[in-house]
Amino acid sequence: MILHDIITLPFIAFLCIFSQTCASSPCPINFNYVLTIPWDASSCQNNLNNTKPVNNCCQTLTSLYGIGIAKYLNQTSLFRLQELQTSISCLSGFQNKLGQLNLPENLTTSCFRPQRFVNTTNVCANIQTKQDWHDVLGQSTVLDKACKKDLTDLSACDACVLAGFKVQSQLLGFDGNNSHSKGCFYYTILYAAAIVNELGPESIGSLSCIFGLPLRLKTGSRKWVFVFGSVGAGFAIVVMACLVGFWLLWSNLTKGQKVSSFSSLEPDFETNGLLNWRPERDSLWYNIQELEKATDNFSDKNLIGKGHFGTVYKGKLPDKTMVAVKKIMDSDFQGDIDFCQEVEIISTLRHKNLVPLRGCCVFNEGHQKYLVYDYMPNGSLDDHLFPLQRRKMSWPQRKSIILDVGNALAYLHYGVKPPIYHRDIKPTNILLDSNMRARVADFGLAKQGKEGESNFSTRIAGTHGYLAPEYALYGQLTEKSDVYSFGIVILEIMCGRKALDLSSSTFLITDWAWSLMKDGKLEQVLDPYLLGCEDFGLNRRRYSRMVMERFVLVGILCAHLMVALRPTILDALKMLEGDIEVPIIPDRPMYVNTLRRPQLGMMNL
């Protein structure tokens, strides 16, 4: 059993009366600022009749407590308190100030574990002091320039946020342990507020931008788009993204609350279970009653789709916003860790060609899980592409969708660090908004990898027909695995034919398209509807058909069996746009026929 589940602050205080151990460790932090800064205590005031604080209250308190730790760093050059008894004493003093504001007596007991604030080298790059920081990074970093001035200006806050992530990346590089990612950002937050910002941790800019503390400011004050929240021992980062998505970089949750953790990147599912986990942004959390009301109790009339891992319903929120609610079905590939991974990955991403995640819900002791997305009114690409009666997508629409999907993959592979491999690119996971622009969805199988490196896995996940051979057969996963799936989708869009057609002797679309191309019959690959809907002049028709054929060639090249012969997604986009020529496509390996039908039995998905 975890220590903090056994020892509460009142019990420790009781022991202190007799042992007098706590009396020798007074708290070095003055918490008077709790009574003077204009912080918004409403989330905790609304909790007066509850036995445990709500998630928003704990998040606010972690930010508030972080200000005191930053002041301590400024005065002592220490990133953490030196003893457990000192930490207990400080939390007691912090609770005393909260009590003076008529807030509940159980807040710090429920939200914090005192041992999480005690000094250790096992957080980030063996750093314990300001001097350790300088020994690792030098006397000056981009943080020292970007976060120095008044951060009430939105552009200044933006620059400070970006600098923080750069420094965190540097620290993690020195540390070498990816599990310390959040610890390194925790120290970055403290250093920015305590050492760098010349107005100090209690300035409005630091409170709002660095700590993400909700404030009661006069009407007309700025609304913060980029926000540093509290991380680690009280300072989780909240970056509410408009241009760039970032994740909250610290969470360890107890019994439905959000509290801090110094040691763990992932929730402890073995001891805590899914119910103890919460998404790292409060705004992502929905309760089951909200979703039932939005979907008319998950009525069949609101059913809009079914997939491997869930059923999707259309819903309407109280503010009239339309959403899509995916009810997760438990499976080998969608357990608790997969579900949380999908939430955390999607919540960090911001791109016009990705479906935005609005929130999630866990209900019935973790047995029911839901994801809430923006609603895409035109359904999926599969809905428009394959039913013969609906296959009326024009060439400009198809071209736009292909480029949209390519741009989404380029962002996942090169626009975020570490890169993300989707692993399940297919028409049903490509949704269409009101303007028929493509949005890539369903990150349940997404995997974060190391840039430029292959990943090997014994757990193969994906969909028949879209899996790259090296991944399906040997578990080798790279960015080129997504490129293969992208190539298959290009061919489906251009041919109007499914990836797998078991009624045909050449049931793989790649074999079929390759054989026609090799015989000089590339035009026969194109969907007849595309050839019949050209209603413009001869020259434009000829040019359009040449572009269509180029798209087919890029699809064949992307779906080549040999990994090394596939282009990167960036090069594929350049070929599609005509910026670079499509190379002569090399012959396919002779063993292709031996891989066909046995392959379906070998991929035990």
C-alpha positions as CSV (number, residue, x, y, z in Angstrom):
1,M,0.0,0.0,0.0
2,I,1.3,3.5,-0.9
3,L,2.5,5.5,2.0
4,H,0.2,8.5,1.4
5,D,-2.8,6.2,1.6
6,I,-1.8,5.3,5.2
7,I,-0.3,8.4,6.7
8,T,-2.4,11.6,6.5
9,L,-1.3,15.0,7.7
10,P,-3.5,15.0,10.8
11,F,-2.0,11.6,11.8
12,I,1.5,12.9,11.3
13,A,0.7,16.0,13.2
14,F,-0.6,13.8,16.1
15,L,2.8,11.9,16.1
16,C,4.6,15.2,16.1
17,I,3.0,16.3,19.4
18,F,4.6,13.4,21.1
19,S,7.9,13.0,19.2
20,Q,8.5,16.7,18.7
21,T,10.2,15.8,15.5
22,C,8.2,18.3,13.6
23,A,9.0,21.1,16.0
24,S,12.6,21.0,14.9
25,S,11.8,21.5,11.2
26,P,9.8,24.7,10.8
27,C,8.7,25.6,7.3
28,P,11.0,28.1,5.6
29,I,8.2,29.4,3.3
30,N,6.1,32.4,4.1
31,F,2.6,31.7,2.8
32,N,1.1,35.1,3.4
33,Y,0.9,35.6,-0.3
34,V,-2.1,33.2,-0.3
35,L,-4.1,36.0,1.4
36,T,-2.9,38.8,-0.8
37,I,-2.6,37.7,-4.4
38,P,-5.9,37.8,-6.4
39,W,-6.3,34.1,-6.9
40,D,-9.7,32.6,-7.7
41,A,-10.7,30.2,-5.0
42,S,-14.2,29.5,-6.4
43,S,-13.4,25.9,-7.3
44,C,-12.4,25.1,-3.7
45,Q,-15.3,27.2,-2.2
46,N,-17.7,25.2,-4.2
47,N,-16.3,22.1,-2.5
48,L,-17.3,23.1,1.0
49,N,-19.9,20.4,1.4
50,N,-17.8,17.6,-0.2
51,T,-15.5,15.2,1.6
52,K,-12.9,15.5,-1.1
53,P,-11.8,18.4,-3.3
54,V,-12.7,18.4,-6.9
55,N,-10.2,18.2,-9.7
56,N,-10.1,21.9,-10.5
57,C,-9.5,22.8,-6.8
58,C,-6.5,20.5,-6.5
59,Q,-5.1,21.9,-9.7
60,T,-5.5,25.5,-8.4
61,L,-3.9,24.6,-5.1
62,T,-0.9,23.0,-6.8
63,S,-0.3,26.2,-8.8
64,L,-0.7,28.3,-5.6
65,Y,1.7,26.1,-3.6
66,G,4.2,26.2,-6.4
67,I,4.6,30.0,-5.9
68,G,5.9,29.3,-2.4
69,I,8.4,26.6,-3.7
70,A,9.6,29.1,-6.3
71,K,10.2,31.7,-3.6
72,Y,12.1,29.1,-1.6
73,L,14.3,28.3,-4.7
74,N,15.0,32.0,-5.1
75,Q,16.1,32.3,-1.5
76,T,18.0,29.1,-1.0
77,S,19.0,27.9,-4.5
78,L,17.2,24.6,-3.6
79,F,14.6,23.1,-5.9
80,R,13.0,21.1,-3.1
81,L,12.6,21.0,0.6
82,Q,15.3,19.2,2.5
83,E,13.3,17.0,4.9
84,L,10.0,15.2,5.1
85,Q,9.2,16.9,8.4
86,T,9.8,20.3,6.7
87,S,7.4,19.4,4.0
88,I,4.8,18.3,6.5
89,S,5.2,21.6,8.3
90,C,4.9,23.6,5.1
91,L,1.7,21.9,4.1
92,S,0.3,22.5,7.5
93,G,1.2,26.2,7.2
94,F,-0.3,26.3,3.7
95,Q,-3.6,24.8,5.0
96,N,-3.7,27.3,7.8
97,K,-3.7,30.2,5.3
98,L,-6.5,28.4,3.3
99,G,-8.4,28.1,6.5
100,Q,-8.3,31.8,7.0
101,L,-10.1,32.1,3.7
102,N,-12.8,29.8,5.1
103,L,-11.8,26.9,2.8
104,P,-12.2,23.3,3.9
105,E,-9.7,21.7,6.3
106,N,-9.0,18.7,4.2
107,L,-7.6,20.3,1.1
108,T,-3.9,19.8,1.4
109,T,-4.4,16.4,3.0
110,S,-6.4,15.3,0.0
111,C,-4.4,17.0,-2.8
112,F,-0.8,16.5,-1.7
113,R,1.6,13.9,-0.5
114,P,4.3,15.6,1.6
115,Q,7.1,13.2,0.5
116,R,6.7,14.5,-3.1
117,F,8.3,17.9,-2.1
118,V,11.4,16.4,-0.5
119,N,14.8,16.8,-2.2
120,T,16.2,14.0,-4.4
121,T,18.5,13.6,-7.4
122,N,16.1,11.3,-9.1
123,V,14.0,14.0,-10.9
124,C,16.1,15.5,-13.7
125,A,19.8,15.3,-14.6
126,N,20.7,14.9,-10.9
127,I,19.8,18.5,-10.3
128,Q,19.1,19.6,-6.8
129,T,20.4,23.2,-6.7
130,K,20.7,26.3,-8.8
131,Q,24.4,25.6,-9.2
132,D,23.6,22.1,-10.5
133,W,21.3,23.7,-13.1
134,H,24.2,26.0,-14.3
135,D,26.6,23.1,-14.3
136,V,24.3,21.2,-16.7
137,L,23.1,24.0,-18.9
138,G,25.5,26.9,-18.4
139,Q,24.9,30.3,-17.1
140,S,22.4,31.3,-19.8
141,T,19.7,29.5,-21.8
142,V,16.9,30.6,-24.1
143,L,14.8,30.6,-21.0
144,D,16.8,33.4,-19.5
145,K,16.0,35.6,-22.4
146,A,12.4,34.7,-23.2
147,C,11.0,34.6,-19.6
148,K,12.8,37.6,-18.1
149,K,10.4,40.5,-18.8
150,D,6.8,41.1,-18.0
151,L,4.8,38.1,-19.1
152,T,1.4,39.8,-19.1
153,D,1.9,40.4,-22.8
154,L,0.6,37.5,-24.8
155,S,3.5,37.3,-27.3
156,A,6.0,37.4,-24.4
157,C,4.2,34.6,-22.7
158,D,4.1,32.6,-25.9
159,A,7.9,33.0,-26.3
160,C,8.5,32.0,-22.7
161,V,6.4,28.8,-23.1
162,L,8.3,27.8,-26.2
163,A,11.6,28.5,-24.5
164,G,10.5,26.3,-21.6
165,F,10.0,23.3,-23.8
166,K,13.4,23.8,-25.5
167,V,15.2,23.9,-22.2
168,Q,13.2,20.8,-21.0
169,S,14.4,19.0,-24.1
170,Q,18.0,20.0,-23.3
171,L,17.7,18.8,-19.7
172,L,16.2,15.5,-20.8
173,G,19.1,15.0,-23.3
174,F,21.6,15.4,-20.5
175,D,19.5,13.1,-18.2
176,G,19.1,10.4,-20.8
177,N,16.0,8.9,-19.0
178,N,12.8,9.6,-20.8
179,S,10.8,8.9,-17.6
180,H,12.3,12.1,-16.2
181,S,10.6,14.2,-18.9
182,K,8.1,15.7,-16.5
183,G,10.6,16.2,-13.7
184,C,12.8,18.2,-16.1
185,F,9.9,20.5,-17.0
186,Y,9.0,20.8,-13.3
187,Y,12.5,22.3,-12.7
188,T,12.1,24.5,-15.8
189,I,8.9,25.9,-14.4
190,L,10.5,26.7,-11.0
191,Y,13.6,28.2,-12.5
192,A,11.6,30.4,-14.9
193,A,9.5,31.8,-12.1
194,A,12.1,32.0,-9.3
195,I,15.3,32.9,-11.1
196,V,14.6,34.2,-14.5
197,N,11.6,36.5,-14.4
198,E,12.7,39.8,-13.0
199,L,9.3,40.6,-11.6
200,G,9.3,37.5,-9.5
201,P,6.9,34.5,-8.9
202,E,4.2,36.7,-7.4
203,S,3.9,39.0,-10.4
204,I,0.7,38.8,-12.5
205,G,2.6,37.6,-15.5
206,S,4.3,34.8,-13.6
207,L,1.0,33.8,-11.9
208,S,-0.9,33.6,-15.1
209,C,1.7,32.6,-17.6
210,I,4.1,30.4,-15.7
211,F,2.0,28.9,-13.0
212,G,-1.4,29.0,-14.8
213,L,-3.1,30.2,-11.6
214,P,-6.7,31.3,-12.1
215,L,-6.9,34.9,-11.1
216,R,-9.7,37.4,-10.2
217,L,-8.7,40.3,-12.4
218,K,-10.5,43.4,-13.4
219,T,-12.8,43.4,-16.4
220,G,-10.8,43.8,-19.6
221,S,-7.8,41.9,-18.4
222,R,-6.1,39.5,-20.8
223,K,-7.3,36.0,-21.4
224,W,-4.4,33.7,-21.5
225,V,-4.0,31.5,-24.6
226,F,-0.6,30.0,-23.6
227,V,-0.5,29.0,-20.0
228,F,2.2,27.4,-17.8
229,G,0.5,25.4,-15.1
230,S,1.9,23.9,-12.0
231,V,4.1,20.8,-12.5
232,G,5.3,18.0,-10.3
233,A,5.3,18.6,-6.6
234,G,2.7,21.2,-7.2
235,F,3.3,22.6,-10.6
236,A,1.6,20.8,-13.6
237,I,2.0,22.6,-16.9
238,V,-1.2,23.6,-18.6
239,V,-0.7,25.0,-22.1
240,M,-4.1,25.8,-23.5
241,A,-3.0,25.8,-27.1
242,C,-4.2,27.9,-30.0
243,L,-1.2,27.7,-32.4
244,V,0.7,24.9,-30.7
245,G,-0.6,22.1,-28.5
246,F,1.3,21.1,-25.4
247,W,0.6,18.7,-22.7
248,L,0.3,19.0,-19.0
249,L,3.5,17.5,-17.8
250,W,2.8,16.2,-14.4
251,S,0.1,14.0,-12.9
252,N,-0.4,11.3,-10.3
253,L,-4.0,11.0,-9.3
254,T,-5.8,9.7,-6.2
255,K,-9.4,8.7,-6.0
256,G,-10.7,11.0,-8.6
257,Q,-8.5,14.1,-7.8
258,K,-5.5,15.5,-9.6
259,V,-2.4,15.7,-7.4
260,S,1.3,15.9,-8.0
261,S,3.8,13.3,-8.7
262,F,7.6,13.5,-8.7
263,S,8.4,10.0,-9.9
264,S,6.0,8.7,-12.5
265,L,5.3,9.5,-16.1
266,E,2.3,7.2,-16.3
267,P,-0.6,6.5,-13.9
268,D,0.0,3.4,-11.7
269,F,-2.7,1.2,-13.1
270,E,-1.6,-1.8,-11.0
271,T,-2.3,0.0,-7.7
272,N,-4.7,2.8,-8.6
273,G,-6.8,1.7,-11.5
274,L,-8.3,3.7,-14.3
275,L,-10.7,5.5,-12.0
276,N,-7.8,7.3,-10.3
277,W,-6.5,8.7,-13.6
278,R,-7.7,11.9,-15.0
279,P,-6.8,13.7,-18.3
280,E,-4.0,16.2,-17.8
281,R,-6.3,19.2,-18.7
282,D,-9.3,19.7,-16.5
283,S,-11.2,21.0,-19.5
284,L,-11.0,17.5,-21.0
285,W,-13.1,15.8,-18.4
286,Y,-16.8,15.0,-18.9
287,N,-19.1,13.1,-16.5
288,I,-21.4,10.4,-17.8
289,Q,-24.6,12.4,-17.2
290,E,-23.4,15.1,-19.6
291,L,-22.7,12.5,-22.3
292,E,-26.0,10.7,-21.8
293,K,-27.9,13.9,-22.1
294,A,-26.0,14.9,-25.2
295,T,-26.7,11.6,-27.0
296,D,-30.2,11.1,-25.7
297,N,-28.9,8.2,-23.6
298,F,-26.9,6.8,-26.4
299,S,-29.9,6.3,-28.6
300,D,-29.6,4.2,-31.7
301,K,-31.0,7.2,-33.7
302,N,-27.7,9.0,-32.9
303,L,-25.5,6.1,-33.8
304,I,-23.1,7.3,-36.6
305,G,-20.5,4.5,-36.7
306,K,-18.9,1.4,-35.4
307,G,-15.2,0.4,-35.4
308,H,-12.8,-2.2,-33.9
309,F,-12.6,-0.4,-30.6
310,G,-15.9,1.5,-30.2
311,T,-19.2,2.8,-31.2
312,V,-19.7,6.4,-32.1
313,Y,-22.7,8.5,-31.4
314,K,-23.7,12.0,-32.4
315,G,-24.4,14.4,-29.5
316,K,-25.3,18.0,-28.7
317,L,-23.8,19.8,-25.7
318,P,-25.7,22.3,-23.7
319,D,-24.1,25.1,-25.7
320,K,-25.5,23.6,-28.9
321,T,-22.0,22.3,-30.0
322,M,-22.2,19.1,-31.9
323,V,-19.9,16.3,-30.8
324,A,-19.0,12.7,-31.6
325,V,-18.9,10.5,-28.6
326,K,-16.9,7.2,-29.0
327,K,-17.9,4.5,-26.5
328,I,-14.8,2.3,-26.1
329,M,-15.2,-1.4,-26.3
330,D,-12.6,-3.3,-24.3
331,S,-10.2,-5.4,-26.4
332,D,-6.6,-6.5,-26.5
333,F,-5.7,-3.3,-28.1
334,Q,-7.7,-0.8,-26.1
335,G,-7.1,-1.4,-22.4
336,D,-6.6,1.3,-19.8
337,I,-3.1,2.2,-20.9
338,D,-4.2,2.5,-24.5
339,F,-7.1,4.6,-23.6
340,C,-5.1,7.0,-21.5
341,Q,-2.4,7.1,-24.2
342,E,-4.9,8.1,-26.8
343,V,-6.2,10.9,-24.6
344,E,-2.8,12.2,-23.7
345,I,-1.5,12.1,-27.3
346,I,-4.4,13.7,-28.9
347,S,-4.8,16.4,-26.3
348,T,-1.3,17.7,-27.2
349,L,-1.9,17.9,-31.0
350,R,-3.1,20.9,-32.8
351,H,-3.3,20.7,-36.6
352,K,-6.0,21.6,-39.1
353,N,-6.1,18.1,-40.5
354,L,-6.4,16.2,-37.2
355,V,-9.8,15.7,-35.4
356,P,-9.7,17.7,-32.2
357,L,-10.3,15.8,-29.0
358,R,-12.7,17.7,-26.7
359,G,-12.7,15.3,-23.7
360,C,-13.1,11.9,-22.2
361,C,-15.1,10.1,-19.5
362,V,-14.5,7.0,-17.3
363,F,-17.5,5.4,-15.7
364,N,-18.7,2.3,-13.9
365,E,-15.4,1.6,-12.1
366,G,-13.4,2.1,-15.3
367,H,-15.4,-0.5,-17.3
368,Q,-16.9,2.2,-19.5
369,K,-14.7,4.7,-21.3
370,Y,-15.7,7.4,-23.7
371,L,-13.9,9.9,-26.0
372,V,-15.5,13.1,-27.1
373,Y,-14.5,14.7,-30.4
374,D,-15.6,17.5,-32.6
375,Y,-18.3,16.3,-34.8
376,M,-17.5,15.9,-38.5
377,P,-20.8,16.4,-40.4
378,N,-19.7,14.6,-43.6
379,G,-18.7,11.3,-42.0
380,S,-15.7,9.3,-43.0
381,L,-13.9,9.0,-46.4
382,D,-15.2,5.4,-46.4
383,D,-18.8,6.6,-46.5
384,H,-18.2,8.6,-49.7
385,L,-15.7,6.4,-51.5
386,F,-17.0,2.9,-51.7
387,P,-20.8,2.8,-51.9
388,L,-21.5,2.9,-55.6
389,Q,-24.5,5.2,-55.2
390,R,-22.4,7.8,-53.3
391,R,-19.2,7.6,-55.2
392,K,-19.5,11.1,-56.7
393,M,-16.4,12.7,-55.2
394,S,-14.8,15.1,-57.7
395,W,-11.2,15.1,-58.6
396,P,-10.5,18.4,-56.7
397,Q,-12.1,16.9,-53.6
398,R,-10.0,13.7,-53.8
399,K,-6.9,15.6,-54.4
400,S,-7.5,17.8,-51.4
401,I,-8.2,14.8,-49.2
402,I,-5.0,13.1,-50.2
403,L,-3.0,16.2,-49.5
404,D,-4.8,16.8,-46.2
405,V,-4.0,13.3,-45.0
406,G,-0.3,13.7,-46.1
407,N,0.0,17.0,-44.2
408,A,-1.5,15.4,-41.1
409,L,1.1,12.6,-41.3
410,A,3.9,15.1,-41.9
411,Y,2.9,16.9,-38.7
412,L,2.8,13.7,-36.7
413,H,6.2,12.6,-38.0
414,Y,8.1,15.9,-38.0
415,G,6.0,18.5,-36.2
416,V,6.0,17.0,-32.8
417,K,8.8,15.5,-30.6
418,P,9.0,12.6,-30.2
419,P,7.4,11.7,-33.6
420,I,4.0,9.9,-33.5
421,Y,3.3,6.9,-35.7
422,H,-0.5,6.6,-36.3
423,R,-0.4,2.9,-37.3
424,D,-4.0,2.8,-38.5
425,I,-4.4,5.1,-41.5
426,K,-7.5,4.0,-43.5
427,P,-10.6,5.6,-44.9
428,T,-12.8,4.9,-41.9
429,N,-10.3,6.9,-39.8
430,I,-10.3,9.9,-42.2
431,L,-13.2,12.1,-41.4
432,L,-14.6,15.0,-43.5
433,D,-15.6,18.3,-42.1
434,S,-18.4,20.6,-43.4
435,N,-16.0,21.7,-46.2
436,M,-15.0,18.2,-47.2
437,R,-11.6,18.7,-45.8
438,A,-9.9,15.6,-44.3
439,R,-9.2,15.2,-40.6
440,V,-7.3,12.2,-39.4
441,A,-8.9,10.5,-36.4
442,D,-8.7,7.5,-34.0
443,F,-5.3,7.6,-32.3
444,G,-6.0,4.5,-30.2
445,L,-3.1,2.7,-31.8
446,A,-0.8,5.7,-32.1
447,K,2.7,5.1,-30.9
448,Q,5.4,7.7,-30.0
449,G,8.8,6.8,-31.3
450,K,12.4,8.0,-31.4
451,E,13.2,10.2,-34.3
452,G,15.0,8.4,-37.1
453,E,14.9,5.0,-35.3
454,S,12.9,1.9,-35.9
455,N,10.7,0.3,-33.2
456,F,10.2,-3.4,-32.8
457,S,7.1,-4.8,-31.2
458,T,5.7,-8.2,-30.7
459,R,2.2,-6.6,-30.4
460,I,1.1,-5.8,-34.0
461,A,-1.9,-3.5,-34.3
462,G,-3.7,-2.2,-37.3
463,T,-6.0,-3.2,-40.1
464,H,-5.6,-5.9,-42.8
465,G,-4.6,-4.4,-46.1
466,Y,-3.1,-1.3,-44.7
467,L,-0.3,-2.7,-42.6
468,A,3.2,-2.4,-44.0
469,P,4.7,-5.9,-44.5
470,E,7.8,-5.3,-42.3
471,Y,5.5,-4.3,-39.5
472,A,2.9,-7.0,-40.0
473,L,5.5,-9.8,-40.3
474,Y,8.4,-8.7,-38.1
475,G,7.0,-5.9,-35.9
476,Q,9.4,-3.2,-37.3
477,L,7.7,0.1,-37.0
478,T,9.0,3.3,-38.6
479,E,7.5,6.5,-40.2
480,K,7.6,4.5,-43.4
481,S,4.9,2.2,-42.0
482,D,2.5,5.1,-42.0
483,V,3.7,6.0,-45.5
484,Y,2.8,2.5,-46.7
485,S,-0.8,2.9,-45.3
486,F,-0.9,6.4,-46.9
487,G,0.0,4.8,-50.3
488,I,-2.8,2.3,-49.9
489,V,-5.3,5.1,-49.2
490,I,-4.1,7.1,-52.2
491,L,-4.7,4.1,-54.4
492,E,-8.2,3.6,-52.9
493,I,-9.1,7.2,-53.5
494,M,-7.8,7.2,-57.1
495,C,-9.1,3.8,-58.0
496,G,-12.4,3.6,-56.1
497,R,-11.4,0.1,-55.1
498,K,-10.9,-1.3,-51.6
499,A,-7.5,-2.3,-50.4
500,L,-8.5,-5.9,-50.2
501,D,-10.9,-7.5,-52.7
502,L,-11.2,-11.2,-52.0
503,S,-13.3,-11.7,-55.1
504,S,-10.4,-11.0,-57.4
505,S,-7.4,-13.0,-58.2
506,T,-5.2,-10.0,-57.5
507,F,-7.0,-9.1,-54.3
508,L,-4.4,-6.7,-53.0
509,I,-4.8,-3.2,-54.5
510,T,-1.1,-2.8,-54.7
511,D,-0.7,-5.9,-56.9
512,W,-3.5,-4.9,-59.2
513,A,-2.3,-1.3,-59.6
514,W,1.3,-2.5,-60.1
515,S,0.5,-5.0,-62.8
516,L,-1.6,-2.4,-64.8
517,M,1.2,0.2,-64.5
518,K,3.8,-2.3,-65.6
519,D,1.7,-3.1,-68.6
520,G,1.4,0.5,-69.5
521,K,-2.3,0.7,-68.6
522,L,-2.1,3.2,-65.9
523,E,-5.3,5.0,-67.0
524,Q,-7.2,1.8,-66.3
525,V,-6.3,2.2,-62.6
526,L,-8.3,5.4,-62.3
527,D,-11.9,5.3,-61.0
528,P,-14.2,5.4,-64.0
529,Y,-16.2,8.2,-62.3
530,L,-13.1,10.4,-62.4
531,L,-12.6,9.9,-66.1
532,G,-16.3,10.5,-66.7
533,C,-16.7,13.7,-64.8
534,E,-14.1,15.8,-66.7
535,D,-16.2,18.6,-68.1
536,F,-13.6,21.1,-69.0
537,G,-11.5,21.8,-72.1
538,L,-9.2,19.3,-73.8
539,N,-5.9,20.8,-72.6
540,R,-7.2,21.0,-69.0
541,R,-8.5,17.4,-69.3
542,R,-5.1,16.2,-70.5
543,Y,-3.3,18.1,-67.7
544,S,-5.7,16.8,-65.1
545,R,-5.3,13.2,-66.2
546,M,-1.5,13.6,-66.0
547,V,-1.8,14.8,-62.4
548,M,-4.2,11.9,-61.6
549,E,-1.7,9.4,-62.9
550,R,1.1,11.1,-60.9
551,F,-1.0,10.6,-57.8
552,V,-1.4,6.9,-58.7
553,L,2.4,6.5,-59.1
554,V,3.1,8.1,-55.8
555,G,0.5,5.8,-54.2
556,I,2.3,2.8,-55.7
557,L,5.7,4.0,-54.6
558,C,4.5,4.8,-51.0
559,A,3.1,1.3,-50.8
560,H,6.2,-0.4,-52.1
561,L,7.1,-3.6,-50.2
562,M,10.7,-2.5,-49.6
563,V,11.0,0.0,-46.8
564,A,14.1,1.7,-48.2
565,L,12.3,2.4,-51.5
566,R,9.4,4.3,-50.0
567,P,9.7,8.1,-49.8
568,T,9.3,9.9,-46.5
569,I,5.9,11.6,-46.2
570,L,7.6,15.0,-46.9
571,D,9.0,13.7,-50.2
572,A,5.7,12.1,-51.0
573,L,3.9,15.4,-50.6
574,K,6.5,17.1,-52.8
575,M,5.9,14.5,-55.5
576,L,2.1,14.9,-55.3
577,E,2.5,18.7,-55.6
578,G,4.8,18.3,-58.6
579,D,7.7,20.0,-56.8
580,I,9.9,17.0,-57.4
581,E,9.6,14.2,-60.0
582,V,8.3,10.8,-59.2
583,P,11.3,8.4,-59.6
584,I,11.1,5.3,-61.7
585,I,9.4,2.7,-59.5
586,P,11.6,-0.3,-58.9
587,D,10.3,-3.8,-59.4
588,R,8.5,-5.4,-56.6
589,P,10.3,-8.4,-54.9
590,M,9.8,-11.8,-56.4
591,Y,8.5,-13.1,-53.1
592,V,5.4,-11.0,-53.2
593,N,3.1,-13.9,-54.2
594,T,4.3,-16.0,-51.3
595,L,3.3,-13.2,-48.9
596,R,-0.2,-12.8,-50.1
597,R,-2.7,-15.2,-48.7
598,P,-0.4,-16.7,-45.9
599,Q,0.0,-13.1,-44.7
600,L,-3.7,-13.0,-43.6
601,G,-3.1,-15.9,-41.3
602,M,0.2,-14.7,-40.0
603,M,-1.2,-11.3,-38.9
604,N,-3.1,-12.6,-35.8
605,L,-4.7,-9.2,-35.0
